[in-house]
Amino acid sequence: MLPVWIRPWVFVTLAIVGLFTLVWHFMAAYAFGWQRDADQTLAHALREPIEWSSLTGTAAGEEALLVLESHGRDAEVEACAAAGDCGSACAAGAASGAREIETGPARPIFNCLMAPPTSGDAAPRYREPSLYYLLRSDGERVETVARLQGEILDLRCGEMRCYLLARLPETPHQTLFVSEDLGGHWRLAAERILEQADTLAEFVHVAGDAIWLADSDTLYASRDGGRHWKTLSSARALLLHDPTLGVALPSDPRFDWALDDADEIHAYASYRGTDGRGMVNYRLDADSGRILEANEEAGRFTGTLTRKDGALLALHESGEPTRYTLYRLRGEKREPLLETGGDPLGHLEGGRNVMLLDSGKGDGAHLLLSRDGEQWLPMASRHRGERMILDPSGAGILEFGYPGDDARYPYRWLRPPEDRLP
């Protein structure tokens, strides 16, 4: 028998343990599982070896466009890239007479939209050209719809228009392709552009004819669909604005750039100093590049994404002690949407309909799913293999398997319970 004096303490201890267990079960043990759809198979074989770590995508209306790199060889694509203006051999042409390609089962080749290279016009090669596949997903099936010889740097769609930035063999600088119908047809938008942009170039935002694009050092903008560009800002310009900021940054800091729904650019670079993590943070006018505010602060942004309504969300990791917060950024304002204290948050990613976060819960093995960033659903953890991507236009994870005897890749969706999504 327990002494009378200790019994209340035992009851209190049991109550605390019971409450903790209940909360843990609701947040972890009762996390919702992923519903696995039936396996399907790509209609076309892909040329091995596939570089699955390059699998990226963007929402294109109600569908999604995916980009995948292969180091395999495709004789038809290579011949088209070498010949340049190869017309019908690459499924180019349109009833209107305008040179364009129509994506689909014929898997047309982007290179055929280019004129043949002239003598002495070869550009220095940063790397051997790869074979790139453009795939389309409607949330039920995935199909290979186009090919490209060279290097796709980035792909981004707005409300009705998509842009694809590429570096092509024997073509100086960058080449920009545009689609007016969300990836159904493509034409050449501009060539021989952005000489100084490096292979890290990616779109910050697209809206009709307006395009913002950045590499690790410089922010560029175009107001005419990519034909002409101007430099809005650069790492050098930012650091020269106030020499007292960023002294802890490395000599060649990498800046990240994001556009909010107040037409302001957020540029930031982080460092690790003696006092823990820190960052320099700038706000710029999206039209002129003029610096509106510059500061240095403890902690850092570890990732940003743009919500369906255009709101900019940023995941923030504070200094010591480490705390995690998901903010909405709009101009100078920061609105906290999710705060977890010391429970780690990481790997923020999102598409048109949902966003996904890694939630530590002490072991880094849980996920949180949300439609708006304000209400979150605990989901069972999934191993993040290199053959999966959060469906840019849907509410699930698209996962590819290894090819079977027919060399065609199986794929499936892992979806959350639709009736439980917040």
C-alpha angles and dihedrals in degrees: 000000000000117000112259093240094058098047096084090052091051091051092049091049092049091048092052092047091047093051092048091049091050093051092046092051092051094047100037118004091044094045110136119257127230118257109229117218122212117281117261132184133228111251093224128053115240121223113250140263096055118195097218094177086071094060106128135155149183134206113256105190108293091343135061133233118212131194123208130179125219130185089202125112127251113185095199093052093046092050091050092049091050095046095044106191095048100148118188092010086074096039092255127149138069138220089253091057093244114131109248140132126234112217120224143090092333088066097215121208122244092209091071090072090068127086117242112275116257124231112285091010097114116129122222109267116238089188139347110285116259132207110253126196125207111207130187127209128191094186092264105053138019123214135179106241109169145006137215135191112215127033129316106213098184146337126207136168132203128190096305107348133071128197128201120194117202144167109222130198116265091006120112119238122336132338124210125204125190135200121199093193104050097270102324095110130014134198136174111277101177140339136198091032135141097022092179097047113108132218091273091069114134139162118268095186141337127202116167108297092352116095130175116193132173143181124197092284111026141043118214132187137194127190098185105059096278101306094113129026138191131194109245098182145335140201089258093052092049095049093045090054090075115004091196090068124079098016087138093054119104117261092261104034120193112227125203119210130203135170121222129202091261089067093252127132119224113207120183141165127188135211140181113236137169089278095051128257122356140163143198112230130194135185117207136184105255094219103045104018090233112158110244099179138358128189145152122228145169117266128024145241109254097187145348136204137178117241123223091262092052096259115145115229124193131190112221129198113194128214125253116006091033115234130172128220135168110216137189108224120208117159109306093341126100118193115192111226100171130015122182103171109216095348104112121245121191149147098046110195134159148170136198095293111023143018130212133209134186107235116198105207084180097300107052092236104114135083134210122208127197142167097206107017092247104079117043133195119208110234131190113260121262126199106251101229123181090246097067137078135181103255103253094211102029140051102255147063119268110214128189125203134203118288119265129220090293091057090239120130122240118218139179142177125245106205134184119235101280095212091057100050110119 
